[in-house]
Amino acid sequence: MVRDKGRRPVSVRDRAGYRFDRTLARSTGTLMGWLVITCLAVVVPVSALLVWTDPGSPRSVSGRLTAAWRTSAETLRLGAMTGTPLRMVLSALLGLVALLCVSTLVGVITNSLAERMAELSRGRSTVLEQGHVVVLGWSDQVTTVVGELIAAGGPRSTRAVVLLADRDKTEMERALAARVGPAARARLICRSGPASDPAVLALVSPRTASTVLVLPSGGPGADAEVLRILLALRAVVGEGPDGPPVLAAVRDDHYRAPARLAAGPRGTVLETDTVTARLIAQCVGRPGLSLVLRDLLDFAGDEFHLTDATAFHGGPFGAALLGHADSCAVGLLTPQGRTLLNPPADTVVAPGSRLIVVARDDGTSRPADCRHLVDQSAITTDRPAPEEPARLLMLGWNRRAPLVVGQLRHTARPGSALDVVTDRSVPGPREPEREPDAAPGTRLAVRFRSAALSRPETLLGLDLTPYDGLVVLGPDPGDGPDRPDDWTLVTLLALRLLEQRAGGRELRVVSELTDDRNRPLAPVDPGSDVIVSGELTGLLMAQIAQNRHLAAVFDELFSADGSMICLRPSGTYVRPGVTTTFATVVAAARDRGECAIGYRHRDRRTTPPDHGVRLNPHKSERREWSTEDQVVVITTEATDQPHLGDRSRTPTGSG
């Protein structure tokens, strides 16, 4: 052992290892030399041992040495030629040359295959598909969009979904496989790279696609990235009208006009934050609306479709409401491409028009006269009581909060009030705000107050007695806890505890989550709504991707004006306690200028996850209608909403 002055002792083994490492690091030839020495040190002695211990080996030493040479040469693939030393050397030389050539060939093949496999794993090969759906970008909506596109049935079922995002291909495939499942009816193809690069974008063949979807990421520059992708798409596909329909989503309304321009004449642009804010505002006065919309937007149940209206050409639209047994008519698509949602019953169905229906699948709606199923004696003639002003409470603040407040300003009944409690400074008045000069349908008093909402004692100290509805908004990602839904779940737990303290009084709560996996964890009662913003946008995009004419339908349903979905007491249409068909409810709704599309029965507390919502029941379905039952209708006049204001409007539709 060697000891250096002032240092720990260095063993001979350590020094030998160090010198060996230095030798190997010199060159590839040195490494090969050590490999040869190691092989000979093992093969030659073992071969000699095998020969000397073999009873059938030659008796002479020269014979045994020859046998040992032959065994070693065969093991090392050096040839087994015996004879004179020159012949043996030449045989070994040929063996080495053959070994070198074969090893080089194997190495070349292996490297080529490894490079090809690496290229495939990076997702950089060209996609050769026709009629596929291209999804560009990665966000919290991507799993919902891809899952719904693959789950869609009917004649327009998607054959292949091609996803391009600047992420690892294997990670994308694993994330999507968890959502789609192994029994998918369409191929799922992932490609890796920036979608804003035209050279990379060309790999997914957008020119031959049936639809192109552009998703915004969760980063601060998401909308600008969407614009770059749309411009790259224009560079690849061209600006002509023959390209595929393009559906894009932006978060900020300021980017909608530039995005529309970049998307071209066949493009549709959604504002995700605006859509979410509108839904939150609508759900405040109509508990259970989110369940209805979720059922309408996914492909697992009934959704909007277009069907032939030849049987009703020249007649009134009201006849179509009772003209289908297994679907519910809700509007018209005119020959000029104009969408009329819930038009007046006397609207003439012009030749070339198509019906907008709620049906199970595309092409399953068949005309059938259901007028004989209507029981006129069961229809009530009582008018609902007028709605009263509401007092609402909003807890929390995020980037969508101003949009929610704006929607509530527009829809609230005159005399309503909104208290906003947040744990940070929010620009706004501290005293009740009145707008005496505003239109009667837009008057709302708004008051802001700061409080430490992150402290449970603050939440438990709230007095919820005077409020008719609550809105819970979590912080934006990156603007609070690592998982924003954690704060929302804690707030909902505190509200449930306050419900129990108030003697079981049911609070109507509308809460927003960012992750759909947290929906089952939300401690809310059946009278409340949980909205997952990313999932909502994903479902909308999947529906419009299957039929671009539905964009105008959803635009009107989610707008502050125009037709909307309501849940109203069944006593508004039929007498409580009577047993009658759903066709009777449809006829009663038609007489009020509405389209009935389903109901929510009184057993909603014990029937998760839909909590009693049933859309598009058969017209012949009979049931006893209770005072706790609600009818789902599409209407243009909300005269009996429990909290929100009048939305009288003549339907104009959208083109």
Residue pairs with C-beta under 8 A, 6 or more apart in sequence:
1 9
1 10
1 11
1 12
2 9
2 10
2 11
2 12
2 15
3 9
3 10
4 10
23 30
23 34
24 30
24 31
24 34
39 76
43 72
43 75
43 76
44 68
44 72
47 68
47 69
47 71
47 72
47 75
48 64
48 68
50 68
50 71
51 57
51 64
51 67
51 68
51 71
52 64
54 67
57 63
57 64
57 67
58 64
58 66
58 67
66 82
69 80
69 82
69 88
70 80
70 82
72 78
73 79
73 80
73 81
73 91
73 92
73 95
74 80
76 95
76 99
77 95
77 98
77 99
78 91
78 92
78 95
78 96
78 99
79 91
79 92
79 94
79 95
80 91
81 87
81 88
81 90
81 91
82 88
119 125
121 169
121 170
122 169
122 192
123 169
123 190
123 191
123 192
123 193
124 191
124 192
124 193
124 200
124 203
125 191
125 203
126 202
126 203
126 205
127 162
127 189
127 191
127 203
127 204
127 205
128 205
129 159
129 160
129 162
129 189
129 205
129 208
129 209
130 208
131 159
131 160
131 208
131 209
131 210
132 158
132 159
132 160
132 161
132 162
132 189
132 205
132 208
132 209
132 210
133 149
133 158
133 160
133 161
133 162
133 209
133 210
133 211
133 212
133 213
133 545
134 162
134 164
134 204
134 205
134 206
134 209
134 211
134 212
134 213
134 244
135 142
135 145
135 146
135 149
135 161
135 162
135 163
135 164
135 213
135 215
136 164
136 165
136 195
136 201
136 204
136 212
136 213
136 214
136 215
136 229
136 233
137 164
137 165
137 195
137 214
137 215
137 216
137 217
137 225
137 226
137 229
138 163
138 165
138 166
138 167
138 172
138 215
138 217
139 215
139 216
139 217
139 218
139 222
139 534
140 218
140 514
140 515
140 534
141 215
141 249
141 534
141 535
141 537
141 538
141 541
142 163
142 165
142 176
142 215
142 538
143 175
143 176
143 178
143 179
143 538
144 179
144 516
144 534
144 535
144 538
144 539
144 542
145 213
145 215
145 538
145 541
145 542
145 545
146 161
146 163
146 176
146 179
146 180
146 188
147 176
147 179
147 180
148 298
148 299
148 538
148 539
148 542
148 543
149 158
149 161
149 186
149 542
149 545
149 546
150 158
150 161
150 180
150 184
150 185
150 186
150 188
151 298
151 299
151 300
152 158
152 299
152 542
152 546
153 299
153 361
153 362
154 305
154 361
154 362
154 363
154 364
155 362
155 363
156 362
156 546
156 547
157 185
157 186
158 186
158 210
159 186
159 187
160 186
160 187
160 188
160 189
161 186
161 187
161 188
161 189
162 189
162 190
162 191
162 204
162 205
162 209
163 172
163 176
163 188
163 189
163 190
163 191
164 190
164 191
164 192
164 193
164 195
164 200
164 201
164 203
164 204
165 172
165 190
165 192
165 195
166 192
166 193
166 194
166 195
167 192
168 192
169 190
169 191
169 192
172 190
172 192
173 188
173 190
176 188
176 190
177 188
180 188
191 200
191 203
191 204
193 200
193 203
194 200
195 201
195 214
195 229
195 232
196 225
196 228
196 229
196 231
196 232
197 232
198 232
198 235
198 236
201 229
201 232
201 233
201 236
202 236
206 212
206 233
206 236
206 237
206 243
206 244
207 236
207 237
207 238
207 243
207 244
209 244
210 244
210 245
211 244
211 245
211 246
211 247
211 545
211 548
212 233
212 244
212 245
212 246
212 247
213 246
213 247
213 248
213 541
213 545
214 226
214 229
214 230
214 233
214 246
214 247
214 248
214 249
215 226
215 249
215 541
216 222
216 223
216 225
216 226
216 249
216 250
216 251
216 272
217 225
218 477
219 225
222 250
222 251
223 250
223 251
223 252
223 255
223 259
224 255
226 248
226 249
226 250
226 255
226 259
227 255
227 258
227 259
227 262
229 248
230 246
230 248
230 259
230 262
230 263
230 267
231 262
233 246
234 262
234 264
237 243
237 244
239 264
241 265
241 266
243 264
243 266
244 266
245 266
245 267
245 268
245 545
245 548
246 263
246 264
246 266
246 267
246 268
247 267
247 268
247 269
247 270
247 541
247 544
247 545
247 548
247 551
248 259
248 263
248 267
248 268
248 269
248 270
249 269
249 270
249 271
249 272
249 537
249 541
250 256
250 259
250 269
250 270
250 271
250 272
251 271
251 272
251 273
251 399
252 271
252 273
253 271
253 273
253 274
256 269
256 271
259 267
259 269
260 267
260 269
263 269
268 544
268 548
268 551
270 537
270 540
270 541
270 544
272 533
272 537
273 399
273 400
273 403
273 533
274 403
275 536
275 537
275 540
275 558
276 400
276 403
276 512
276 531
276 533
276 536
276 537
277 400
277 403
277 404
277 406
277 407
278 403
278 407
278 558
278 559
278 560
279 289
279 290
279 293
279 531
279 536
279 558
280 400
280 404
280 407
280 471
280 473
280 510
280 512
280 531
281 404
281 407
281 408
281 411
281 560
281 644
282 289
282 407
282 411
282 558
282 564
282 565
282 644
283 289
283 290
283 510
283 529
283 531
284 390
284 392
284 408
284 469
284 471
284 508
284 510
284 643
284 644
285 390
285 411
285 469
285 638
285 641
285 642
285 643
285 644
286 565
286 566
286 567
286 641
286 642
286 644
287 508
287 527
287 528
287 529
287 567
288 526
288 527
288 529
288 567
288 600
288 604
288 611
288 613
288 630
289 529
289 565
289 566
289 567
290 510
290 529
290 530
290 531
291 529
291 600
291 610
291 611
291 613
292 565
292 567
292 598
292 600
292 613
292 615
292 632
293 536
293 565
294 539
295 301
295 302
295 610
295 613
295 615
296 302
296 303
296 304
296 358
296 565
296 615
297 303
297 536
297 539
297 540
297 542
297 543
298 539
299 542
301 360
301 615
302 358
302 359
302 360
302 598
302 615
302 616
303 358
303 359
303 543
304 330
304 356
304 357
304 358
304 543
304 547
304 550
304 553
305 327
305 356
305 357
305 358
305 359
305 361
305 362
305 363
305 365
305 547
306 333
306 354
306 355
306 356
306 357
306 362
306 547
306 549
307 327
307 354
307 355
307 357
307 359
307 363
307 365
308 354
308 355
309 320
309 332
309 349
309 353
309 354
309 355
311 323
311 367
312 319
312 320
312 323
312 349
312 355
312 367
313 349
313 350
313 351
313 353
314 348
314 349
314 351
315 348
315 349
316 345
316 346
316 347
316 348
316 349
317 329
317 332
317 343
317 344
317 345
317 346
317 347
317 348
317 349
318 345
318 346
318 590
320 329
320 349
320 355
321 328
321 329
321 345
321 586
321 587
321 590
321 595
322 369
322 370
322 371
322 373
322 374
322 583
322 586
322 587
322 590
322 619
323 329
323 367
323 368
323 369
323 370
324 357
324 365
324 366
324 367
324 368
324 370
324 619
325 366
325 368
325 370
325 618
325 619
325 620
326 359
326 360
326 364
326 365
326 366
326 368
326 616
326 618
326 619
327 357
327 358
327 359
327 360
327 364
327 365
327 616
328 357
328 358
328 359
328 586
328 595
328 596
328 597
328 598
328 615
328 616
329 355
329 356
329 357
329 595
330 341
330 342
330 356
330 357
330 358
330 595
330 597
330 634
331 339
331 340
331 341
331 342
331 343
331 355
331 356
331 553
331 563
331 595
331 634
331 653
332 339
332 340
332 343
332 347
332 349
332 353
332 354
332 355
332 356
333 339
333 340
333 353
333 354
333 355
333 356
333 549
334 340
334 350
334 352
334 353
334 653
335 350
335 351
335 352
335 353
336 655
337 549
337 655
338 653
338 654
338 655
339 356
339 549
339 552
339 553
339 556
339 653
339 654
339 655
340 347
340 651
340 653
341 356
341 553
341 556
341 557
341 562
341 563
341 634
341 651
341 653
342 563
342 593
342 594
342 595
342 634
342 635
342 636
342 651
343 651
343 653
344 593
344 651
345 590
345 593
349 355
355 365
356 553
357 365
358 597
358 598
358 615
358 616
359 365
359 616
360 616
362 546
362 547
368 619
370 583
370 586
370 619
370 620
371 583
373 581
373 583
373 584
373 619
373 620
374 581
374 583
374 584
374 586
374 587
375 580
375 581
375 584
376 584
376 587
378 574
378 575
378 578
378 580
378 584
379 573
379 574
379 575
379 584
379 587
379 588
379 591
380 571
380 572
380 573
380 574
380 575
380 588
382 571
384 568
384 569
384 572
384 639
384 640
385 640
386 639
386 640
387 413
387 638
387 639
387 640
387 641
387 642
387 643
387 644
387 645
388 413
389 412
389 413
389 414
389 415
389 416
389 417
390 412
390 413
390 416
390 417
390 468
390 469
390 642
390 643
390 644
391 416
391 417
391 418
391 419
391 466
391 467
391 468
392 408
392 412
392 416
392 417
392 418
392 419
392 467
392 468
392 469
392 470
392 471
392 643
393 418
393 419
393 421
393 462
393 464
393 467
393 469
393 470
393 471
394 401
394 404
394 405
394 418
394 419
394 420
394 421
394 470
394 471
394 472
394 473
395 421
395 422
395 453
395 459
395 470
395 471
395 472
395 473
395 491
396 422
396 423
396 453
396 472
396 473
396 474
396 475
396 487
396 488
396 491
397 420
397 422
397 424
397 426
397 473
397 475
398 473
398 474
398 475
398 476
398 479
399 476
400 473
400 512
400 533
401 420
401 426
401 473
404 471
404 473
405 418
405 420
405 446
407 560
408 416
408 418
408 444
409 442
409 444
409 446
410 441
410 442
410 560
411 441
411 560
411 644
411 645
411 647
412 418
412 442
412 443
412 444
412 643
412 644
412 645
413 643
413 644
413 645
413 646
414 440
414 441
414 443
414 645
415 443
416 443
416 444
416 445
416 643
416 645
417 432
417 444
417 445
417 446
417 447
418 444
418 445
418 446
418 447
419 447
419 449
419 467
420 426
420 428
420 446
420 447
420 448
420 449
421 449
421 450
421 451
421 453
421 462
422 448
422 449
422 450
422 451
422 453
423 450
423 451
423 452
423 453
423 454
424 450
425 450
426 448
426 450
428 446
428 448
429 446
429 447
429 448
430 447
430 448
430 449
431 447
432 445
432 446
432 447
433 445
433 446
433 447
434 443
434 445
435 442
435 443
435 444
440 646
441 645
441 646
441 647
451 458
452 458
453 459
453 487
453 491
454 487
456 490
456 494
459 490
459 491
459 494
459 495
459 498
460 494
460 497
460 498
462 498
464 470
464 495
464 498
464 502
464 507
465 502
467 507
468 508
468 642
468 643
469 507
469 508
469 509
469 510
469 643
470 495
470 507
470 508
470 509
470 510
471 509
471 510
471 511
472 488
472 491
472 492
472 495
472 509
472 510
472 511
472 512
473 512
474 480
474 484
474 485
474 487
474 488
474 512
474 513
474 514
475 481
475 484
475 487
476 484
477 484
477 514
480 487
481 487
483 515
484 514
485 513
485 514
485 515
485 518
488 511
488 512
488 513
488 518
488 522
489 518
489 521
489 522
489 523
491 511
492 509
492 511
492 522
492 523
492 524
493 523
495 507
495 509
496 523
496 524
496 525
498 507
499 505
499 506
499 507
499 525
506 525
506 527
507 525
507 527
507 528
508 527
508 528
509 524
509 525
509 528
509 529
510 528
510 529
510 531
511 522
511 524
511 528
511 529
511 530
511 531
512 530
512 531
512 532
512 533
513 519
513 522
513 530
513 531
513 532
513 533
514 532
514 533
514 534
515 532
515 534
516 532
516 534
516 535
519 530
519 532
522 530
524 530
526 604
526 605
526 611
526 612
540 554
543 550
543 554
544 550
544 551
544 554
552 653
552 654
552 655
555 654
556 562
556 563
556 653
556 654
557 563
557 564
557 565
557 634
560 647
561 647
561 649
562 636
562 647
562 649
562 651
562 652
563 634
563 635
563 636
563 651
564 634
564 635
564 636
564 638
564 647
565 597
565 632
565 633
565 634
566 632
566 633
566 634
566 635
566 638
566 641
567 600
567 630
567 631
567 632
568 630
568 631
568 633
568 640
569 627
569 629
569 630
569 631
570 576
570 585
570 599
570 625
570 626
570 627
570 629
570 630
570 631
571 625
571 627
572 592
572 631
572 640
573 584
573 585
573 588
573 589
573 592
573 596
573 631
574 580
574 584
574 585
574 588
574 625
575 625
576 625
576 626
576 627
577 624
577 625
577 626
578 624
578 625
579 622
579 623
579 624
579 625
580 622
580 625
581 619
581 620
581 621
581 622
582 596
582 599
582 617
582 618
582 619
582 620
582 621
582 623
583 619
583 620
585 596
585 599
585 625
585 631
586 595
586 596
586 619
588 596
589 595
589 596
589 631
589 633
590 596
592 635
593 635
593 636
593 637
594 633
594 634
594 635
595 633
595 634
595 635
596 631
596 632
596 633
597 615
597 616
597 632
597 633
597 634
598 613
598 614
598 615
598 616
598 617
598 631
598 632
599 613
599 614
599 617
599 629
599 630
599 631
599 632
600 611
600 612
600 613
600 614
600 629
600 630
600 632
601 612
601 614
601 623
601 626
601 629
602 612
602 626
602 628
602 629
603 612
604 611
604 612
604 613
605 611
613 632
615 632
636 647
636 648
636 649
636 650
636 651
637 646
637 647
637 648
637 649
638 644
638 645
638 646
638 647
639 646
